[in-house]
Amino acid sequence: MATKRALKAVLIDLSGTLHVEDTAVPGAQEALNRLRQASVAVKFVTNTTKECQRNLLARLISLNFDIKEHEIFTSLTAARSLVEQRQLRPLLLVEDSALEDFSGMEISEPNAVVIGLAPDHFNYHTMNEAFRLLLDGAPLIAIHKARYYKRKDGLALGPGPFVTGLEYAADCQATVVGKPQGTFFLEALRDMDCCAEEALMIGDDARDDVGGAQNTGMLGILVRTGKYRLGDEGKINPPPYLTCDSFPQAVDHILQHLTCN
């Protein structure tokens, strides 16, 4: 475990850490309220690409989480920013419920491929359309490359295998914008008046949440909920600063050992 440091900000994963689909992790709402009473800023960072930010916020509010829209930083936001910077016209391989976050963008005659988690669109016709664009030189932008995620009925494939398939077929390399990219974490911290060494990340994904955050200089707490599987803490180096049973236990540790309150 790392030595005590002055903690100014906590980044919190959503799916698998605070909730799984429409079910909250037991005690997570009360734990979040306790964390807010400490002298730390809080932001929620997520690779969720199945729904737009507005729908995601509505889901969290329906679960009685005290969360404001400006506190959520998504990989969809990061992807849109990159597309706009490069002035691209993307073929969007995302769920229809996520398209709102790309509203107003020019998508006719696409010259780029943006791919997230899109179970309803991962079919041969759509993937082949993306493949042909990539062969013609279009850039491939992966909103994230998670291997799998947690649903109520068990683990399910994430976008990573589909991104990797396109990379292999078109002999190209995707630009990844979400976790575990260091730029994603640092952009989330940009308006929080702190550096990475003064921040901590809580999540259920050892590689994408904890490993990515710790590579920027942050502390990382892995929780044994959501997609966590036995032994995940041993899959990254350095290992997590701490592994806890759940988000409430992580908050207990923060309040007892890392804050002034």
C-alpha positions in Angstrom: 0.0 0.0 0.0 1.3 3.5 -0.9 2.2 6.0 1.7 -0.4 8.6 2.7 -0.6 11.6 0.4 -2.7 14.7 0.2 -5.8 13.6 -1.7 -7.8 16.3 -3.6 -9.9 14.3 -6.1 -11.6 11.0 -6.5 -12.5 9.6 -9.9 -15.2 6.9 -9.8 -16.2 4.4 -12.4 -19.9 3.8 -12.9 -21.0 0.5 -14.4 -19.8 -2.4 -12.1 -18.6 0.0 -9.4 -21.8 2.0 -8.4 -24.3 -0.1 -10.3 -24.9 -3.1 -12.6 -27.6 -2.1 -15.2 -30.6 -1.0 -13.1 -29.4 -2.3 -9.8 -27.2 -0.3 -7.4 -24.3 -1.8 -5.6 -25.5 -2.2 -2.0 -24.7 0.8 0.1 -23.2 2.8 -2.8 -25.6 5.8 -2.5 -24.9 6.3 1.1 -21.1 5.8 0.6 -21.1 8.5 -2.1 -22.9 10.9 0.2 -20.3 10.3 2.9 -17.5 10.8 0.4 -19.0 14.2 -0.7 -18.7 15.4 2.9 -14.9 15.0 2.8 -12.6 17.7 1.4 -12.2 16.0 -2.0 -13.7 16.7 -5.4 -15.6 13.9 -7.1 -16.0 13.1 -10.8 -17.5 10.0 -12.5 -15.5 8.6 -15.4 -17.0 5.9 -17.7 -16.4 4.0 -20.9 -20.1 3.3 -21.2 -21.1 3.6 -24.8 -24.5 2.0 -24.9 -26.4 5.2 -23.9 -26.0 8.9 -24.2 -24.9 11.0 -21.2 -28.5 12.3 -20.6 -29.9 8.7 -20.4 -27.0 7.6 -18.2 -27.7 10.4 -15.8 -31.4 9.6 -15.7 -30.6 6.0 -14.9 -28.3 7.0 -12.0 -30.8 9.5 -10.6 -33.5 6.8 -10.7 -31.2 4.7 -8.5 -31.1 7.6 -6.0 -27.5 8.6 -6.7 -26.7 12.3 -6.0 -24.9 13.0 -9.3 -24.9 16.1 -11.5 -24.5 16.0 -15.3 -21.3 18.2 -15.3 -19.7 15.6 -12.9 -19.8 12.8 -15.6 -16.9 12.5 -18.1 -17.5 9.8 -20.7 -15.4 8.2 -23.4 -18.2 9.3 -25.9 -17.3 12.9 -25.0 -13.6 12.2 -25.6 -14.4 10.5 -29.0 -16.5 13.4 -30.2 -13.8 15.9 -29.2 -11.2 13.9 -31.2 -13.5 13.6 -34.3 -14.1 17.4 -34.2 -10.5 18.2 -33.8 -9.6 16.1 -36.9 -12.7 17.4 -38.8 -13.7 13.8 -39.6 -17.0 12.4 -40.9 -17.5 9.2 -38.9 -19.2 5.9 -39.5 -20.6 5.5 -36.0 -20.7 2.0 -34.7 -22.5 2.8 -31.4 -25.9 1.9 -30.1 -28.8 4.1 -31.2 -29.3 5.2 -27.6 -25.8 6.8 -27.7 -26.1 8.7 -31.0 -27.4 11.8 -29.1 -23.9 12.5 -27.9 -22.8 12.9 -31.6 -25.8 15.0 -32.7 -25.0 17.7 -35.2 -21.9 16.0 -36.6 -21.5 15.5 -40.3 -21.7 11.7 -41.0 -22.6 11.5 -44.7 -19.9 10.0 -46.9 -17.9 8.9 -43.9 -14.1 9.0 -43.9 -13.5 7.6 -40.4 -14.7 4.7 -38.3 -15.7 5.3 -34.6 -16.5 2.1 -32.7 -17.9 1.6 -29.3 -20.1 -1.1 -27.8 -22.9 -1.7 -30.3 -24.4 -5.2 -29.9 -27.3 -4.4 -32.3 -24.9 -3.2 -35.0 -22.1 -5.8 -34.8 -23.2 -7.8 -37.8 -21.4 -8.8 -41.0 -22.8 -6.0 -43.2 -21.9 -3.2 -40.8 -18.5 -4.6 -39.9 -17.7 -5.1 -43.6 -18.6 -1.5 -44.3 -16.2 -0.4 -41.7 -13.5 -2.7 -43.0 -13.7 -1.3 -46.5 -13.4 2.3 -45.2 -10.3 1.3 -43.2 -8.8 -0.3 -46.3 -9.3 3.0 -48.1 -7.3 4.7 -45.4 -9.9 5.9 -42.9 -8.7 6.2 -39.3 -10.1 3.8 -36.8 -11.1 5.4 -33.5 -12.1 3.1 -30.6 -14.1 4.7 -27.9 -12.6 2.0 -25.7 -11.3 -1.6 -26.0 -12.7 -3.3 -23.0 -12.6 -7.1 -23.3 -15.9 -7.6 -21.4 -18.3 -6.0 -19.0 -20.9 -7.1 -16.4 -24.6 -7.5 -17.1 -27.3 -9.0 -14.8 -27.1 -12.3 -16.7 -23.3 -12.5 -16.5 -20.2 -11.3 -18.3 -20.6 -10.1 -21.9 -18.2 -9.2 -24.7 -17.1 -5.6 -24.8 -16.0 -3.7 -28.0 -12.4 -4.8 -27.6 -12.7 -8.1 -29.6 -14.5 -6.3 -32.4 -11.9 -3.4 -32.6 -9.2 -6.0 -32.6 -10.9 -7.9 -35.4 -11.0 -4.7 -37.6 -7.4 -3.9 -36.8 -6.3 -7.4 -37.8 -8.4 -7.5 -41.0 -7.4 -4.0 -42.2 -3.8 -4.2 -40.9 -4.3 -0.9 -39.0 -4.0 0.4 -35.4 -7.0 2.0 -33.6 -6.7 5.3 -31.7 -8.2 4.5 -28.3 -9.8 7.5 -26.5 -11.3 6.1 -23.3 -9.8 4.3 -20.3 -7.1 3.1 -19.9 -5.5 5.9 -21.9 -3.7 8.4 -19.7 -5.0 11.3 -21.7 -8.6 10.4 -20.7 -7.8 10.5 -17.0 -5.8 13.7 -17.2 -8.6 15.4 -19.2 -11.0 14.3 -16.5 -8.8 16.0 -13.9 -8.2 19.2 -15.9 -10.9 21.3 -14.2 -10.5 19.8 -10.7 -7.5 21.9 -9.7 -5.2 18.9 -9.0 -2.5 16.8 -10.5 -2.6 13.0 -10.9 -0.5 12.5 -7.8 -3.3 14.1 -5.8 -6.0 11.9 -7.2 -7.4 8.4 -6.8 -9.5 6.2 -9.1 -12.0 3.6 -8.0 -13.2 0.9 -10.4 -13.9 -2.7 -11.1 -11.6 -3.2 -14.1 -8.0 -3.9 -13.1 -6.5 -2.9 -16.4 -8.7 -0.1 -17.7 -9.7 1.6 -14.4 -6.8 0.9 -12.0 -3.9 0.2 -14.2 -4.6 3.1 -16.5 -5.0 5.6 -13.6 -1.9 4.4 -11.8 0.2 4.8 -15.0 -0.6 8.5 -14.8 0.6 8.7 -11.2 -2.8 8.3 -9.5 -3.7 5.8 -6.8 -6.0 3.1 -7.8 -8.6 1.1 -5.8 -10.0 -2.1 -7.3 -13.4 -3.2 -6.2 -14.6 -6.8 -6.2 -17.9 -6.1 -7.8 -19.1 -5.8 -11.5 -16.7 -7.5 -13.9 -14.1 -8.3 -11.2 -12.8 -11.8 -11.3 -10.6 -13.6 -8.8 -7.0 -12.8 -9.3 -7.5 -9.6 -11.4 -5.3 -7.6 -9.0 -2.4 -9.7 -10.1 -2.8 -8.8 -13.8 -1.3 -5.3 -13.5 2.0 -4.0 -12.4 2.2 -2.2 -10.2 -0.7 -3.9 -8.4 -3.6 -1.8 -7.1 -2.9 0.5 -4.2 -5.8 -1.3 -2.6 -8.4 -4.0 -3.4 -11.8 -3.7 -1.6 -14.9 -5.8 -1.6 -17.0 -2.9 -2.8 -17.3 0.9 -3.3 -18.5 1.5 0.3 -15.4 -0.2 1.7 -13.2 1.9 -0.6 -14.9 5.1 0.7 -14.3 3.9 4.3 -10.6 3.6 3.5 -10.4 7.0 1.9 -12.1 8.7 4.8 -10.0 6.9 7.4 -6.6 7.1 5.7 -6.4 9.7 2.9 -8.5 12.7 3.9 -8.3 15.3 6.7 -11.9 14.7 7.7 
